[in-house]
């Protein structure tokens, strides 16, 4: 399945690059997945992202990993997944609302740690990809603007969390003050224009996902000078 998905993306990107433009299209990887940051499952305990929308806030001294650097379109996303055992899968399925699945959400940051959901990709069931890092093309690409944030929405659960990292690594979830310890309550942003507060900051952990964007080419056109007629 993974080998069928990647060529599909390559074909899409190749088509985009083949279209005549005034400048070459640039492919940008947002939040490139670090191979060293691996989800812990099937280790015990097996940690998973649950029933929330989240984005990586910081890794080391780097901030804004998931911030869109320029206008463009998200065409695919990647997610590194642990490989939980059968008992772990059964536990998560029964406690967190069903099968593992996730989708991309584009956030427009506001004040006081609040963000509005402005677009979403299609939800994808993840069980078939456990233990791998699939690259998943979007059925419909998502337009994004510079400064927006690419987040991961998990309405059930996903083994896409690397733990035991440095205290300078952290991610935020769409949970309000007082909800940070409640990992079973549903706080995922799934509605258009939905506003949520990203109060909860989780240190020493990283969400293992990223997105592929094709940047909007800059035009090289120069304004044409208006012709002026000389007066006699």
C-alpha positions, 0 to 999 in steps of 0.5 A: 500500500505504501508503495502505491501511495508514494508514486501517486504523490510523485505523479501529482507533483510531476504534473504540477511541475510540468504545468508551464509557470513563470517560476518553478514550483517548490516542494516544501516538507513541513515538520519533517519526521525525525527518524530518531523520534520513534513512537514507543509502541509496542513497548509498555506502556504504549503511549498514543495521541487520543481524541484531540487536535495537536501540533508540535510547538518546539523541538530543541531550540526550533519553534514553529515546525508546523507553521506554513512558511509561504502560500501554497497547497498541502498535497500529502502528509506522513505519519510515523506509527508504532506497532501496538500489540493486539491487547493494546489495540483492543484496549485503545479501541474500547476506551477511545471510541473505536479504530485508530484514525487521523487526519490533517487540520489547518489552523489559523492562530489567534490570540491567547493560544486559540486557533480556528480550524479553517480546513481539513483533510480526509480521515484515514484509518491507520491500523493497516499502516502500524509499524511503518511511516506511510506518505498519504496523498490527499484526495483533494489538496488543501490551500494554505497561507503563510503563518497558518499551522498544520495540525494532526486531528485524532478523533479516536487514537493513534500510536504517533507519539515519541516520548522520553525526549528532552524537556525542550521538546513539546507539543500542544493539544486543543484542550482548555485549562483543567483538561490536560490530564483528561485524555479520553474526553473528546476535544478534537477539532472536526468542524469548520471554523471551530475555535479551540484553546491550545492551553495544554503543553506536553513536554518530552514528547513529539507528534510524529507527523509531517506534511508535503506542500507545493508552494505557490510560485512567485511571478517574475512579471514586471509591470508594463510601462504605459505608453505616453504620447509626446505633445507638440 
